[in-house]
Amino acid sequence: MGDRRRGGPSPSPSPDAVAVLGRLEVRGWSIAAAESLTGGRVTATLVDVPGASAHVRGGIVAYATEVKASLLGVDAALLADRGPVDPDIALQMAEGVRRVLRADVGLATTGVAGPDPQGGKPVGTVHVAVATPEEVVVSTLSLTGSRDEIRTQAVHGVLELALTVV
């Protein structure tokens, strides 16, 4: 019998993911992701890299606002006051996933992919954050394109931010 697998060859791993994992290797660090609008794409992008299991602890898709508070420990009062699309929420998500999954580095994504604005925030507003043992950084992105394009750009954005601190 022939090979019955379907689909074509796997796409090449993201250069950003390869670079992040390479830097983690040098430091002996692990990584985890807390994702809202990216819905697991950051974690998937990391694990597309052969050997990722040496560093990737896991990911938490905290799509619902209450999951950000209950699972990641994001301040419920801050969520109520500012909503989930906020740079401080992204920071707390990154710190929370680091703590919950016992990783050295926590990544986080939160934002509005569309098609409609959310909580008064326009489509394309995205906050990405990275928490390491040494520092916590956040970046606000104003992205354009389709819902899928915004989500893909958010993945790229958080990995690029990680490269500035790991």
Secondary structure, DSSP 4 states (H G I P E B T S, - for coil): ------S-PPPPPPHHHHHHHHHHHHHT--EEEEESTTTTHHHHHHHTSTTGGGTEEEEEE--SHHHHHHHH---HHHHHHH-SSSHHHHHHHHHHHHHHTT-SEEEEEEE--SSS-BTTBPTTEEEEEEE-SS-EEEEEEE--S-HHHHHHHHHHHHHHHHHTT-
